[in-house]
Amino acid sequence: MAAFAQAAALGGAVGIRANGAADVRAIRRTLDLPIIGINKLRETWPVFITPTVASARGVVRAGAEIVALDATDRARRGGLGPAELIRQVKAELGVLVMADIDTLENGLRAAEAGADLVGTTLSGYTEATAHLLGKGPDFALLRALARRLKTPLICEGRIESPEHVARAFDAGAFAVVVGTAITNPTAITARYAKAAKRGND
């Protein structure tokens, strides 16, 4: 992951979003870019992206300046709702908080709770928004948030092309997170292989 981060930086990335203390620590040793740290806890709870203060603490200690956490209105381990989690992470760890949200309502609530950044990360990945999966980035949500909030907005989720990035900024994004489209060699290769197969047919 440190090598991927270095490659992204060489290509012009101005920040890195990374999962887990080990990856954050490895990236921090090699780069001086801001790191958005997350801590995915795979479990039976619907919420698994940095669901507790303890899970946030690990990536902060490893070098993340920003903690991203699931700020959707769903059940989570530890019993803290998203608003209280945002407040506690900011107060106890002294870092910026990025709220990963799925709907306009959750975005507004996260900003009201003090989130420093609001991201469209979970649109399409919750029960309330599953119908959007496979339909590209949620630019409609981004525009709706931009009309209501002064909080910087991060467009994340299903960004697959430079054109998507340009559209995100036009829709009001402060920054854009690109994931699989540049960090998953298997998926990237599969896209080209599929095109090659079509060409041979």
C-alpha positions as CSV (number, residue, x, y, z in Angstrom):
1,M,0.0,0.0,0.0
2,A,2.9,2.3,0.6
3,A,4.1,1.7,-3.0
4,F,0.6,2.4,-4.3
5,A,0.5,5.6,-2.3
6,Q,3.9,6.7,-3.6
7,A,2.7,6.0,-7.2
8,A,-0.4,8.1,-6.6
9,A,1.6,10.9,-5.2
10,L,3.9,10.8,-8.2
11,G,0.8,11.1,-10.4
12,G,-0.4,14.2,-8.6
13,A,-2.5,12.9,-5.7
14,V,-2.6,15.5,-2.8
15,G,-3.8,13.1,-0.1
16,I,-4.2,9.4,0.6
17,R,-7.1,7.5,2.2
18,A,-5.9,4.3,3.8
19,N,-7.3,1.5,5.9
20,G,-5.8,0.2,9.1
21,A,-2.9,1.3,11.3
22,A,-0.4,-0.8,9.6
23,D,-1.0,0.7,6.1
24,V,-1.3,4.2,7.5
25,R,2.1,3.8,9.4
26,A,3.8,2.4,6.2
27,I,2.5,5.3,4.1
28,R,3.4,7.9,6.7
29,R,7.0,6.6,6.7
30,T,7.3,7.3,2.9
31,L,5.1,10.3,2.3
32,D,4.4,13.7,3.7
33,L,0.9,14.0,2.2
34,P,-2.3,14.2,4.4
35,I,-3.7,10.8,5.2
36,I,-7.4,10.1,5.8
37,G,-7.3,7.0,8.0
38,I,-10.1,4.5,8.3
39,N,-10.3,1.3,10.3
40,K,-12.6,-1.3,8.8
41,L,-13.8,-3.8,11.4
42,R,-15.4,-6.7,9.5
43,E,-18.2,-7.9,11.8
44,T,-21.9,-8.5,11.9
45,W,-22.8,-4.9,12.5
46,P,-23.9,-2.9,9.4
47,V,-21.4,-0.1,10.3
48,F,-17.8,-1.2,10.0
49,I,-15.9,1.9,8.9
50,T,-14.2,3.3,12.0
51,P,-17.3,2.5,14.2
52,T,-15.7,3.4,17.6
53,V,-13.3,5.9,19.2
54,A,-10.9,3.1,19.8
55,S,-10.8,2.1,16.1
56,A,-10.1,5.8,15.3
57,R,-7.3,6.0,17.9
58,G,-5.3,3.3,16.1
59,V,-5.0,5.1,12.8
60,V,-4.4,8.5,14.4
61,R,-1.5,7.0,16.4
62,A,-0.2,5.6,13.1
63,G,-0.1,9.0,11.5
64,A,-3.5,9.9,10.1
65,E,-4.4,13.6,10.3
66,I,-8.0,12.9,9.3
67,V,-10.3,10.1,10.5
68,A,-13.1,9.0,8.2
69,L,-16.0,7.2,9.9
70,D,-19.4,5.9,8.9
71,A,-21.9,8.6,9.8
72,T,-25.0,6.8,8.5
73,D,-28.0,6.3,10.8
74,R,-27.4,2.5,11.3
75,A,-26.7,0.2,14.1
76,R,-23.1,0.1,15.3
77,R,-20.9,-1.6,17.9
78,G,-20.4,0.4,21.0
79,G,-23.8,2.1,21.0
80,L,-22.6,5.6,20.0
81,G,-24.6,7.3,17.3
82,P,-22.8,9.1,14.5
83,A,-23.1,12.6,16.0
84,E,-21.7,11.6,19.3
85,L,-18.9,9.6,17.6
86,I,-17.9,12.6,15.5
87,R,-17.8,14.8,18.6
88,Q,-15.8,12.3,20.7
89,V,-13.2,11.6,18.0
90,K,-12.6,15.3,17.5
91,A,-12.5,16.0,21.3
92,E,-10.4,13.1,22.4
93,L,-8.0,12.7,19.4
94,G,-7.7,16.3,18.1
95,V,-8.0,15.4,14.5
96,L,-10.3,16.4,11.6
97,V,-13.2,14.1,11.0
98,M,-14.6,13.1,7.6
99,A,-18.2,11.8,7.7
100,D,-18.9,9.0,5.2
101,I,-22.6,9.4,4.5
102,D,-25.3,8.0,2.1
103,T,-28.1,10.5,2.1
104,L,-28.7,14.3,2.3
105,E,-30.2,14.0,5.7
106,N,-27.2,12.1,7.1
107,G,-24.9,14.6,5.5
108,L,-26.7,17.5,7.1
109,R,-26.7,15.8,10.5
110,A,-23.0,15.0,10.3
111,A,-22.1,18.6,9.5
112,E,-24.3,19.8,12.3
113,A,-22.4,17.4,14.7
114,G,-19.1,19.1,13.7
115,A,-17.8,16.9,10.8
116,D,-15.0,18.8,9.1
117,L,-15.6,17.1,5.8
118,V,-18.6,15.3,4.4
119,G,-18.1,12.5,1.8
120,T,-20.6,10.7,-0.5
121,T,-18.7,7.5,0.2
122,L,-21.6,5.3,1.3
123,S,-24.2,6.3,-1.3
124,G,-25.2,3.0,-2.9
125,Y,-23.8,0.9,-0.1
126,T,-26.6,1.1,2.4
127,E,-30.1,-0.4,2.4
128,A,-31.6,3.1,1.9
129,T,-29.5,3.7,-1.2
130,A,-28.8,0.3,-2.7
131,H,-30.9,1.2,-5.8
132,L,-28.1,3.6,-6.8
133,L,-25.4,0.9,-7.0
134,G,-24.1,0.5,-10.5
135,K,-25.3,3.9,-11.6
136,G,-22.0,5.8,-11.2
137,P,-21.1,8.5,-8.7
138,D,-23.9,10.1,-6.8
139,F,-23.6,13.6,-8.3
140,A,-27.2,14.4,-7.4
141,L,-26.4,13.9,-3.7
142,L,-23.2,15.9,-4.1
143,R,-25.2,18.8,-5.6
144,A,-27.8,18.6,-3.0
145,L,-25.2,18.8,-0.2
146,A,-23.5,21.7,-1.9
147,R,-26.7,23.7,-1.9
148,R,-27.2,23.2,1.8
149,L,-23.7,23.1,3.3
150,K,-20.6,25.2,3.6
151,T,-18.7,22.1,5.0
152,P,-16.1,20.9,2.4
153,L,-17.5,18.0,0.4
154,I,-15.6,14.9,-0.7
155,C,-16.9,13.0,-3.7
156,E,-16.2,9.3,-3.2
157,G,-17.7,6.2,-4.6
158,R,-17.6,4.7,-8.1
159,I,-15.3,7.3,-9.5
160,E,-14.1,5.5,-12.6
161,S,-12.7,8.2,-15.0
162,P,-11.1,11.6,-15.2
163,E,-14.5,12.8,-16.6
164,H,-16.1,11.7,-13.3
165,V,-13.5,13.8,-11.4
166,A,-14.2,16.9,-13.5
167,R,-18.0,16.4,-13.0
168,A,-17.5,16.1,-9.2
169,F,-15.7,19.4,-9.0
170,D,-18.4,21.0,-11.2
171,A,-21.1,19.6,-8.8
172,G,-19.4,21.3,-5.8
173,A,-16.7,18.9,-4.5
174,F,-13.8,20.2,-2.5
175,A,-11.8,17.0,-3.3
176,V,-12.4,13.6,-4.9
177,V,-11.3,10.2,-3.6
178,V,-10.5,7.7,-6.4
179,G,-10.2,4.1,-5.2
180,T,-10.5,0.9,-7.3
181,A,-10.1,2.8,-10.6
182,I,-6.4,3.4,-9.7
183,T,-5.5,1.1,-6.9
184,N,-6.8,-2.3,-8.0
185,P,-4.5,-3.8,-10.7
186,T,-6.8,-6.8,-11.1
187,A,-9.8,-4.7,-11.8
188,I,-7.9,-2.4,-14.1
189,T,-6.5,-5.3,-16.1
190,A,-9.9,-6.9,-16.3
191,R,-11.3,-3.8,-18.0
192,Y,-8.7,-3.9,-20.7
193,A,-8.9,-7.7,-21.1
194,K,-12.7,-7.4,-21.5
195,A,-12.2,-4.7,-24.2
196,A,-9.6,-6.9,-25.9
197,K,-12.0,-9.8,-26.0
198,R,-14.7,-7.7,-27.5
199,G,-12.3,-6.5,-30.2
200,N,-11.4,-10.1,-31.1
201,D,-15.0,-11.1,-31.3
